[in-house]
Amino acid sequence: MTHLEEIAAEAVRLARELGATDSECTLVDGDEFSTNIRMGDVEQLKQAGSRSAGIRVLVGKCTGSSYTSDLSKEGIRAMVRGALDLAKITTEDDHAGMPDEFGALTQDLRLYDDAISKLETAAKIDSATKAEKAALSADSRIQNSEGASFDSYIGTRVFANSRGFLSSYRTSSCGMSVVPVAKQNGSMERDYWHSAGRHLSNLEAPEVIGARAAERALRRLNPRKAATQRVPVVFEPRTARSLLGDLLDAVSGTSIYRHASFLTGKLGEKVASESLTVIDDATMPGLFGSCPFDDEGVISQRTVVIERGVLKSYLLNSYCARKLNLKSTGNASRGVTGNAGIGPGNFYIEAGQLTEQQILATVPNGLYVTELIGASTSTVTGDYSSGAFGIWIENGELAYPVSEITIAGNLKQMLKQIVQVGSNLEFRGSVASPTLMIEEMTISGQ
């Protein structure tokens, strides 16, 4: 047992000793690094470490939570007493409690890379500098930069409860991005490219990141306005992830039991096109949403949420599961304290057969969306609206950039009108989607 595990175990033991019916403790220890480079100069450099613990106690059906960054015996005792004091004044909740089953995956999920911890500060600054330099040198029209960054994190997460569960795991991550600015004929546009991974080897080369960012900024120059019309809309992976995030909210158990989702009561029904299969999987090695157990100590799992258009499951923690008379899907998520919410594992749309270019070739006239601005989605009704920037599609090819437009629809219909799913699935975070084509949406322009 490590020192951090001993602290967590002692916290839950102490809570029971002082009167808790049940208790659970989360402890997080981490070191983060961040640097921002602009026009070759270091603008920001941050390195910080933190440790904190949080406890949730149950006294019958009443709950109380507290947290502390003081991990001494006195600090832990004060934290536990604070949670018990709060439990005495909270209202009883018949659904409060702990999961029925606990467990942790035993296989190596490849969540930690020692190479990140060993990477020197100078090397991190150099990588960001190279990325920005590559963007600035890509084309004479790239005349400025909003900066390049390199970030990294090394951490340990411990969870213990009064039912005998005690486990921990280490994680690492790193990321690099650059934001070049292109100018031509009075037009000035910015865009970015970003690469991230749990392992240093997952990062794209700085030169690749810079070149890709420059390419994206250049293709936005001299945008036109589009006429108001209804046309097919193709979402590139970066913008498709935003739509998938809206779907995540709609299948969250919290939204379901509150009747705040258009998918409430729809289990077993067809809610999307047959082209769409959505999976949540926290067991995939090396990815951002992977972990051996969720934040209640429930073993991580693979959940098919939508299969060929049919809604198969919601995403649930133990509280939502009890409210809905279902079983937890291992999606409890929280910081270090409080009641758990719902969070994804690796929440993604299963890849299709066509490349993005093949999908574009099927569109005689439509919009390819590269940026969403101020997207708004009602989880209750499905109503969707967002400002957008993109490239107009003519005769199956990307023709010219368009801006100052709004795209609108209803997520309920949009899911059913997904006619193509691309083969280009990449995980750059815990939510991932390939290219998506929606049969028709309203474009509001000039």
LINQUI-V702398 format. One record per run of one state. SS is the DSSP state (a for helix, b for strand, c for the rest). FROM is the first residue (numbers start at 0). TO is the last residue. If there is no record, write none. Layout:
{{SS & FROM & TO} {SS & FROM & TO}}
This chain:
{{c & 0 & 1} {a & 2 & 16} {c & 17 & 20} {b & 21 & 37} {c & 38 & 39} {b & 40 & 58} {c & 59 & 60} {b & 61 & 67} {c & 68 & 71} {a & 72 & 86} {c & 87 & 112} {a & 113 & 117} {c & 118 & 119} {a & 120 & 135} {c & 136 & 140} {b & 141 & 160} {c & 161 & 164} {b & 165 & 183} {c & 184 & 185} {b & 186 & 189} {c & 190 & 191} {b & 192 & 196} {c & 197 & 198} {a & 199 & 201} {c & 202 & 204} {a & 205 & 217} {c & 218 & 222} {b & 223 & 223} {c & 224 & 227} {b & 228 & 234} {c & 235 & 235} {a & 236 & 250} {b & 251 & 251} {a & 252 & 256} {c & 257 & 268} {b & 269 & 269} {c & 270 & 276} {b & 277 & 280} {c & 281 & 291} {b & 292 & 292} {c & 293 & 297} {b & 298 & 298} {c & 299 & 300} {b & 301 & 306} {c & 307 & 308} {b & 309 & 310} {c & 311 & 313} {b & 314 & 314} {c & 315 & 316} {a & 317 & 323} {c & 324 & 330} {b & 331 & 332} {c & 333 & 339} {b & 340 & 341} {c & 342 & 345} {b & 346 & 348} {c & 349 & 352} {b & 353 & 353} {c & 354 & 354} {a & 355 & 359} {c & 360 & 363} {b & 364 & 376} {c & 377 & 381} {b & 382 & 393} {c & 394 & 395} {b & 396 & 409} {a & 410 & 415} {c & 416 & 416} {b & 417 & 421} {c & 422 & 429} {b & 430 & 431} {c & 432 & 434} {b & 435 & 443} {c & 444 & 445}}
